[in-house]
């Protein structure tokens, strides 16, 4: 039971980091909702961003074995996602 509590604590830490990184990258209103499944071993982050220039939703799913990946995504995913959006928009403008 202890390890599941650690996973839940880590998920909350990552939820906050996701929210902070999206707000820093996009501004506006960011909402991150976590949904646990499979006896709290899988978590899905539902991310809703309502900013000046963009409105979008995203969902990322992690298993409890992906703790390091979840941490790194939570810290930098918004920046990577923003770069991908910019590149996609740039390609369509050609």
N, C-alpha and C positions, 0 to 999 in steps of 0.2 A: 504493500500500500504506500509505503514511503516514496518509492520511485515514481509512482503515478502523481503524487503531490508535487514532486520536483518538476515533473513534466508540465503540470498545470501552472506552476509558478513561472517556469521558463516561457510558456506560451503567453502569459500575461506580460512578462518583460518584453517579449518580441512584439506583442500587439502594440505596446506603447512606442517601441522603436519604429515599427511600420508607420504608425500615425505621425510621429515626429519627422521621419524622413520624407513622407509624402507631403506634409505641410511645408517643409523646407524647400522641396523641389517645385511644388505646384502652387503653394499658397491656398487660400480659400478654405473651405470646410471639408475636413477629411473624417470619415467614420470607418472604424475597423471593428468588425464583429467576428468573434471566434465561435466556431461550432465544433464540438467534440463528437467523435463517433467511435465505434468499435471499442467500447469499454475504456474510453479516454486515452486511446493509443494513437488516434489519428485526429488531427485538427485541420480545419479549413478556415483560412482568414478571408473574410469577405470585405473588400475595400471599396469604398465609395468616395470619389473625389469630385467636389463641386468647386471649381476655381473660376477665375476670370476668363481664361482662354480655353479651358478644357473641362469637360464633364465626362467621367467614365467610371466604369466599375471593373473590378478585377477579383479573381479568386485564386488563392494559392493553397495547396494541400500538402501537409507534411505528416510523416509517420514519426513516432517517438524515436526511431533509430536515426532520424535525420536532424538531430539537435544542432550540430555544427553548421549544417547547410541552412537551417532555419535562422540561426543567429546571423549568419553573413547576409542572407537575403534581407532580413529585417533592417539591417544597417544601410544597405546600398541599393536595394531593388528599385526604389523610385527613380534614382538617377539613371540606372540602366534602362528602365522602362521609358523614361522621358527621351533618352537618346534614341531608342528604337522608334518611338513615335515620330521624332524629328526626321530621322532618316527615311521612314516610310512616307512622310509628307513631302520631303524633298524629292524623292524618286517619282512621286505622282505629279509633281509640278513640272517636270522636264518636258 
